[in-house]
Structures are given as C-alpha cells and as structure tokens.
Amino acid sequence: MFTNNKISEALAQLANIAPVSQGVGSVVSGWVSVKNFHQVAAIINTGVLGTAATVDAKLQQATDGSGTGAKDVTGKAITQIVKASGDNKQAIINLRPQELDTNGGFAFIQLSITVGAAASLVSAELVGAARYLPANALNQAAVVQII
C-alpha cells in the first residue's frame, strides 16, 4: 500500500482531541463520516495522570455529523487505564466501517475520552485508511502542513 506513495497520502487525519489537562469528565472529537475509508483507528495518548485517576475511551456512532441517535460501537472501548500504570501510555482502537450499525443507518463516529478521579493529560487522533488516494484530500482542516 505504501510502496510508491507517502504514508500521508494513504492515511487521513480525520479528527483529534488536542492535548489537554482534562478534568473529571469527558472530552470528545468531532463526528466524522467513515464512508471513504477501509479502516479507521483512534490513537489515545496519556501524559501524567492525576492521583488515582482513570482514563476510559470508546468509539461512538451516529447517523449524521451532528450526532443523531448516538450510541456506543459494540466492542470498541479500551480497558481502563489507571494511574498506577498509565502515565505516558498509548492505546489504539481499530474499526472497520462494517462494524457500525449500518442497517440502522450509522455511518459517523466520534471518539470519547473520560477521565475519572483527577485531572489528567490526554490527547488523541482519529486516522483513516482511505478508499481512494490521495487521502490527504480528506484531512481535517486543522492539518496545516504535510512535509
């Protein structure tokens, strides 16, 4: 797949959760369509977690870009990351569009990260392997440089 092209031409950066010291509660990416992708991956990053903090992350699905009918994607949640072993770690959630409730018209996803107990440093990226190249045409608007 990457023999003659750059990885940035095959993978699109669809959405992100910018690095944040997230207080107790949830932070979400924007909703993105998966129709132009063979696969999508959510890459979750933790920094230093607060005292006794926990981090959960999951993919959710909706029928449109405003989140209509939002519900969790079955089997697409990480095992909880805890302070004792969770500083400066990463987790990846893989998804194929056919794993969504396509019969119910679900074709959009978002990533949700929930921090428990104490503020913690988190960030995340949603990337997609495009059906048609170049994928960089599908990058979110926040992508300002590709070298």
C-alpha positions as CSV (number, residue, x, y, z in Angstrom):
1,M,0.0,0.0,0.0
2,F,2.8,2.4,0.7
3,T,5.3,1.3,-1.9
4,N,5.3,4.4,-4.2
5,N,3.4,6.9,-2.1
6,K,3.9,8.7,1.2
7,I,2.0,7.5,4.3
8,S,0.4,10.9,4.4
9,E,-1.2,10.1,1.0
10,A,-2.7,6.9,2.3
11,L,-3.8,7.9,5.8
12,A,-6.1,10.9,6.5
13,Q,-6.1,12.7,9.8
14,L,-9.8,12.9,10.4
15,A,-10.2,14.4,13.9
16,N,-8.3,14.9,17.1
17,I,-8.6,15.8,20.7
18,A,-5.8,18.3,21.3
19,P,-3.5,17.8,24.3
20,V,-5.5,18.9,27.4
21,S,-5.3,18.7,31.1
22,Q,-8.8,17.1,31.2
23,G,-10.7,17.5,34.5
24,V,-13.0,14.8,35.7
25,G,-15.5,14.3,32.8
26,S,-15.5,13.6,29.1
27,V,-13.9,15.2,26.1
28,V,-14.9,14.2,22.5
29,S,-13.7,14.6,19.0
30,G,-15.9,15.8,16.3
31,W,-18.2,13.5,14.3
32,V,-16.6,12.1,11.1
33,S,-18.0,10.1,8.3
34,V,-16.4,6.7,7.6
35,K,-17.8,6.3,4.1
36,N,-14.5,7.0,2.3
37,F,-12.4,4.7,4.5
38,H,-11.4,1.0,4.6
39,Q,-10.4,1.3,8.2
40,V,-10.2,3.9,11.0
41,A,-8.0,3.9,14.1
42,A,-8.3,6.0,17.2
43,I,-4.9,6.6,18.9
44,I,-5.3,7.6,22.6
45,N,-2.4,9.2,24.4
46,T,-2.0,9.8,28.1
47,G,0.5,12.1,29.8
48,V,0.9,12.3,33.5
49,L,-2.4,11.1,35.2
50,G,-3.6,12.8,38.4
51,T,-3.7,11.0,41.7
52,A,-5.9,7.9,41.5
53,A,-7.0,8.9,38.0
54,T,-8.6,6.7,35.5
55,V,-9.0,7.1,31.7
56,D,-11.6,5.4,29.6
57,A,-12.0,5.8,25.8
58,K,-14.6,4.5,23.3
59,L,-15.9,5.0,19.8
60,Q,-19.5,6.1,19.4
61,Q,-21.6,6.0,16.3
62,A,-24.3,8.2,14.9
63,T,-26.5,8.5,11.7
64,D,-25.2,12.0,10.8
65,G,-22.5,14.6,11.5
66,S,-24.5,16.2,14.3
67,G,-24.6,13.0,16.4
68,T,-28.2,12.0,15.8
69,G,-29.0,8.7,17.5
70,A,-25.6,8.5,19.1
71,K,-24.7,5.2,20.8
72,D,-21.5,3.2,21.6
73,V,-19.9,1.0,19.0
74,T,-20.0,-2.5,20.4
75,G,-16.6,-3.8,21.4
76,K,-14.8,-0.6,20.7
77,A,-13.7,0.6,24.1
78,I,-10.3,0.3,25.8
79,T,-9.6,-1.4,29.1
80,Q,-9.5,1.3,31.7
81,I,-6.1,3.0,32.1
82,V,-5.2,3.7,35.8
83,K,-2.7,6.0,37.4
84,A,-0.6,3.1,38.8
85,S,0.5,2.0,35.3
86,G,-1.0,4.6,33.0
87,D,1.3,7.6,32.8
88,N,2.6,8.3,29.3
89,K,0.8,5.3,27.6
90,Q,-1.0,4.8,24.3
91,A,-4.0,2.7,23.3
92,I,-5.3,2.1,19.8
93,I,-8.9,1.2,18.8
94,N,-9.3,-0.2,15.3
95,L,-12.6,0.0,13.4
96,R,-13.9,-1.2,10.0
97,P,-16.9,0.7,8.8
98,Q,-18.9,-2.5,8.6
99,E,-18.7,-2.9,12.4
100,L,-21.1,0.0,12.7
101,D,-24.9,-0.5,12.8
102,T,-25.1,0.1,9.1
103,N,-28.6,-1.4,8.9
104,G,-29.7,1.4,11.3
105,G,-28.0,4.0,9.0
106,F,-25.0,4.6,11.2
107,A,-22.0,6.0,9.3
108,F,-20.4,8.6,11.5
109,I,-18.1,8.1,14.5
110,Q,-16.6,10.1,17.3
111,L,-14.0,9.3,20.0
112,S,-14.9,9.9,23.6
113,I,-12.3,10.0,26.4
114,T,-13.5,10.1,30.0
115,V,-11.2,11.0,32.9
116,G,-12.2,9.9,36.4
117,A,-11.0,10.9,39.9
118,A,-8.4,13.6,39.0
119,A,-7.4,15.9,36.1
120,S,-5.1,14.1,33.7
121,L,-3.2,14.9,30.5
122,V,-4.8,13.3,27.4
123,S,-4.9,13.6,23.6
124,A,-6.0,11.6,20.7
125,E,-6.0,11.3,16.9
126,L,-8.6,9.6,14.6
127,V,-6.9,8.5,11.3
128,G,-8.4,6.7,8.4
129,A,-7.0,4.5,5.6
130,A,-8.7,6.0,2.5
131,R,-10.5,4.0,-0.2
132,Y,-9.1,6.4,-2.8
133,L,-5.8,8.2,-2.9
134,P,-4.6,10.7,-2.0
135,A,-6.1,10.5,1.4
136,N,-4.6,13.9,2.4
137,A,-7.5,15.5,0.5
138,L,-9.7,14.1,3.4
139,N,-7.6,15.6,6.2
140,Q,-9.5,17.8,8.7
141,A,-9.0,21.5,8.3
142,A,-6.6,21.7,11.3
143,V,-3.9,20.0,9.3
144,V,-1.8,22.9,8.1
145,Q,1.4,21.2,6.9
146,I,2.5,18.0,5.2
147,I,6.2,17.7,4.6
